[in-house]
Amino acid sequence: MSNARVLCLGEVLFDCLADQPGRPLDAVESWTSYPGGAPANVACALVKLGTSSGFIGCVGQDEAGNSLVQLLQEIGVDTTGIGRHPKAPTRQVYVLRSLTGDRSFAGFGSLDTTEFADAFLQADQLPVELFERAEFLVLGTLELAYPQTRQAITKAIQLAEQYHLKILVDVNWRPMFWPAPNAATAPILDLIQHVDFVKLSLEEAEWLFGTNDPKAIADRFDSLEGVLITDGEKGCSFCFAHENEGRLPAFPVKAEDTTGAGDGFVAGIIHQICLKGIKALSDPQTARHMVAYASAVGAMIAMKPGAIAAQPTAEQVEEFLRSH
């Protein structure tokens, strides 16, 4: 029986990070593979912080898929929602790094974005029993790019509404995942109409809404209980319950690899909500502490390479907060 409080639906993959930071794609000599994929990153980070999670997605019947499922199981993520595609491979994505640790995505090698296993997650294979006991559903938007997985997201939202789960979407827009990048806007905006919390980067907020004001975004959607906007080393801003808003500076850390830092932020805020309850977000001081905790998780992940490998425990986050 699953006891996952948070379900994370989407992609699990290998990020192939360039071993030579600062070089363009054709000058990279070697790559190191790290497990990743935003929803899988969130699921793993939650468990390490002390909140149980389950991952729902699809991987190939290949060595990469086997190793990713094994990793999630070793961390303690419920994997009963992972399907296996008999022919499509597990996704790998190539990631360039700047000298300051910022990343940029460089494609999928010789395959098209639609050819990987995670593009074939089936709506009718979603395990209903996971939704019966969970409290939160975390979604990205990459799976909106593919017809079958878009249906799976629709089904997941229906199940979340049926069993009264809160839904958070991390926009996490990556043009290279979309066969036609300009086709992303409408389905992402439609998805946000059905969720309770949305997390965006500053660039995503300005791209989708023409503003970086969380309250202005929240006021466009009656259903939104929270909007969080992250801006890397410049910090983050937030608005809860359409009225409790604020801004926090980033923790001053030396970033080595920012891959997964935003996913850590998402895990941090959900972990805090699971600990303290949604009503805690209506108290300005408590909300600031909860967002600061999320920021600390993200900052700590940016200090080391690899999205999952760099994730801290709750004790490490508390120590970080005490020293900062």
C-alpha positions in Angstrom: 0.0 0.0 0.0 1.4 3.4 -1.0 1.7 6.1 1.7 2.9 8.8 -0.8 1.7 12.2 0.3 2.9 13.8 -2.9 2.6 12.4 -6.4 5.0 13.8 -9.1 4.0 13.1 -12.7 6.2 13.6 -15.8 9.7 12.8 -17.0 12.6 11.0 -15.4 15.8 11.0 -17.6 19.5 11.4 -17.7 21.0 14.9 -17.9 24.3 14.5 -19.7 26.3 17.5 -18.4 29.3 18.8 -20.4 32.5 18.1 -18.6 34.1 21.3 -20.0 32.1 24.3 -18.7 32.0 27.4 -21.0 32.4 25.5 -24.3 29.9 25.4 -27.1 28.4 22.1 -28.1 30.9 21.2 -30.8 33.8 21.8 -28.5 32.7 19.6 -25.6 35.0 16.6 -25.3 33.1 14.5 -22.8 29.8 14.3 -20.8 28.9 12.9 -17.4 25.3 11.5 -17.0 23.3 12.5 -13.9 19.7 11.2 -13.2 17.2 14.0 -13.5 13.9 15.1 -14.9 12.0 17.8 -13.0 9.1 15.8 -11.5 11.5 13.0 -10.6 13.9 15.5 -9.0 11.0 16.9 -6.9 10.0 13.4 -5.8 13.5 12.5 -4.7 14.1 15.8 -2.9 10.8 15.4 -1.0 11.8 12.0 0.4 15.2 13.3 1.4 13.5 16.2 3.3 11.1 13.7 5.0 7.9 13.9 2.9 6.8 10.7 1.2 6.4 10.8 -2.5 5.5 8.7 -5.6 6.6 9.2 -9.2 4.4 8.6 -12.2 6.0 8.4 -15.6 7.3 6.1 -18.4 10.8 4.8 -19.1 12.2 2.4 -21.7 12.9 -1.3 -21.3 16.6 -0.5 -21.3 19.6 -0.2 -18.9 19.0 3.5 -18.4 15.4 2.9 -17.5 16.3 0.1 -15.1 18.9 2.2 -13.3 16.6 5.2 -12.9 13.8 3.1 -11.4 16.3 1.4 -9.1 17.7 4.8 -8.0 14.2 6.1 -7.2 13.5 2.9 -5.2 16.7 3.2 -3.3 15.9 6.8 -2.3 12.5 5.7 -1.2 10.2 7.0 -3.9 7.1 4.9 -4.6 7.6 3.7 -8.2 4.3 1.8 -8.8 3.3 4.5 -11.2 6.2 4.0 -13.6 5.4 2.3 -16.9 7.8 0.6 -19.2 7.7 1.1 -23.0 8.9 -2.0 -25.0 10.6 0.0 -27.8 11.1 3.7 -27.0 14.3 4.5 -25.2 14.7 6.3 -21.9 15.3 10.0 -22.5 18.7 11.6 -22.4 19.2 15.3 -22.7 22.6 17.1 -23.3 23.3 20.1 -21.0 25.9 22.7 -21.6 27.3 24.6 -18.5 28.6 28.2 -18.3 31.7 29.1 -16.3 29.3 30.4 -13.6 27.3 27.2 -13.4 24.2 28.2 -15.4 23.0 25.5 -17.8 21.5 25.5 -21.3 19.9 22.5 -23.1 21.7 21.3 -26.2 19.3 18.7 -27.6 18.8 14.9 -27.5 21.5 13.6 -29.7 20.3 11.8 -32.8 16.7 11.2 -31.7 13.6 13.5 -32.1 11.9 14.7 -28.9 8.8 12.6 -29.7 10.7 9.3 -29.8 11.5 8.8 -26.1 9.5 6.6 -23.7 8.3 9.4 -21.5 6.2 10.7 -24.5 4.1 7.6 -24.2 2.7 7.7 -20.7 -0.8 6.3 -20.9 -3.8 7.9 -19.2 -5.6 4.5 -18.6 -2.5 3.2 -16.8 -2.4 5.8 -14.1 -2.7 4.0 -10.7 -5.9 5.3 -9.1 -4.9 3.9 -5.7 -2.0 6.4 -5.5 -4.5 9.3 -5.8 -6.8 7.9 -3.2 -4.2 8.4 -0.4 -2.2 11.4 -1.6 -2.5 15.1 -0.7 -0.6 16.8 -3.5 0.0 16.4 -7.2 3.0 18.0 -8.9 3.0 18.5 -12.6 5.4 20.0 -15.1 4.4 21.1 -18.6 6.8 19.2 -20.8 4.4 16.3 -21.2 1.8 18.6 -22.6 3.9 18.6 -25.8 2.9 15.0 -26.7 -0.7 13.8 -27.4 -0.7 10.7 -25.2 1.0 12.3 -22.2 -1.3 15.4 -22.5 -4.2 13.0 -22.0 -2.5 11.5 -19.0 -2.2 14.9 -17.4 -5.9 15.6 -18.1 -6.7 12.2 -16.4 -4.4 13.0 -13.5 -6.1 16.3 -12.9 -9.5 14.6 -12.9 -8.3 12.1 -10.3 -6.7 14.9 -8.2 -10.0 16.7 -8.2 -12.0 13.6 -7.4 -9.8 12.7 -4.4 -9.2 16.4 -3.3 -5.5 16.7 -4.0 -3.9 20.1 -4.2 -2.1 20.6 -7.5 1.1 22.5 -8.1 2.5 23.1 -11.6 6.1 24.1 -12.3 6.0 25.6 -15.7 9.6 24.6 -16.4 9.2 25.5 -20.1 11.9 24.0 -22.4 11.3 24.9 -26.1 13.4 22.0 -27.3 10.9 19.5 -25.9 8.1 20.9 -28.1 7.9 20.0 -31.8 6.6 23.5 -32.3 7.7 25.7 -29.4 5.1 28.4 -30.0 2.4 25.7 -29.5 3.2 25.6 -25.8 1.4 28.8 -24.6 -2.3 27.8 -24.9 -2.0 24.3 -23.3 0.1 25.7 -20.4 -2.4 28.5 -19.7 -5.2 26.0 -19.9 -3.4 23.8 -17.4 -2.9 26.7 -14.9 -6.7 27.1 -14.8 -7.0 23.7 -13.1 -4.2 24.1 -10.4 -3.9 25.6 -6.9 -0.2 26.6 -7.0 2.1 27.7 -9.9 5.8 28.1 -9.8 7.5 30.0 -12.7 10.9 31.4 -13.5 11.1 35.2 -14.1 11.5 34.6 -17.8 8.5 32.2 -17.9 6.3 34.7 -16.0 7.1 37.5 -18.5 6.7 35.1 -21.5 3.3 33.8 -20.4 1.8 36.8 -18.6 3.9 39.9 -19.6 4.6 40.6 -15.9 6.8 39.4 -13.1 4.3 40.4 -10.4 3.0 37.3 -8.6 -0.2 39.0 -7.4 -1.0 40.2 -10.9 -0.7 36.6 -12.1 -2.7 35.2 -9.1 -5.5 37.7 -9.7 -6.0 36.3 -13.2 -7.1 32.9 -11.9 -9.7 32.4 -9.2 -8.4 29.0 -8.3 -4.8 30.0 -7.6 -3.8 29.9 -3.9 -0.2 30.7 -4.5 2.2 32.0 -7.2 6.0 31.7 -6.8 8.5 33.3 -9.2 12.2 32.4 -9.0 15.0 34.5 -10.4 18.2 32.6 -9.7 20.8 34.6 -7.8 18.4 37.6 -7.6 16.0 35.7 -5.3 12.3 35.0 -5.5 8.8 36.6 -5.1 5.5 35.1 -4.0 1.8 35.8 -3.5 -0.4 33.5 -1.4 -4.2 33.8 -1.1 -4.2 36.8 -3.5 -3.0 39.1 -0.7 0.0 37.8 1.2 2.9 38.8 -1.0 6.6 39.3 -0.6 10.1 39.1 -2.0 13.2 37.3 -0.7 16.9 37.7 -1.8 18.8 34.6 -2.8 21.3 33.0 -0.4 24.8 34.0 -1.5 26.3 30.7 -2.6 28.9 29.7 -5.2 26.9 27.9 -7.9 28.6 24.9 -9.6 25.5 23.5 -11.4 22.0 25.0 -11.3 20.4 21.9 -12.7 17.5 20.9 -10.4 17.7 24.0 -8.2 14.2 25.1 -9.1 12.9 21.5 -8.5 14.5 21.7 -5.1 12.7 25.0 -4.4 9.4 23.3 -5.4 10.1 20.3 -3.1 11.0 22.7 -0.3 7.8 24.7 -0.4 5.6 21.5 -0.7 7.5 19.9 2.2 6.8 23.0 4.3 3.1 23.0 3.3 2.9 19.3 4.3 4.5 20.1 7.6 2.6 23.3 8.5 -0.6 23.1 6.5 -1.9 25.4 3.7 -3.4 27.8 6.3 0.1 28.7 7.4 0.6 30.5 4.1 -1.9 33.2 5.2 0.4 34.3 8.0 3.0 36.7 6.5 5.9 35.8 8.7 5.3 32.1 8.5 5.0 32.2 4.7 8.3 34.1 4.5 10.0 31.4 6.5 8.5 28.7 4.3 9.7 30.3 1.2 13.1 30.9 2.7 13.3 27.2 3.4 12.5 26.4 -0.2 15.1 28.9 -1.4 17.7 27.2 0.9 17.0 23.8 -0.7 17.5 25.3 -4.2 20.7 27.1 -3.2 22.2 24.0 -1.7 21.5 21.9 -4.8 23.1 24.6 -7.0 26.3 24.2 -5.0 27.0 20.7 -6.3 26.7 18.9 -9.7 23.8 16.6 -10.5 20.1 17.4 -9.7 19.4 14.4 -7.5 22.9 13.8 -6.1 23.1 17.3 -4.7 19.8 17.2 -2.8 20.1 17.9 1.0 18.4 16.3 4.0 16.1 18.2 6.3 18.9 18.3 8.9 21.4 19.8 6.3 18.8 22.5 5.3 18.3 23.5 9.0 22.1 23.7 9.5 22.4 25.8 6.3 19.6 28.2 7.5 21.3 28.5 10.9 24.7 29.4 9.3 23.1 31.9 6.8 
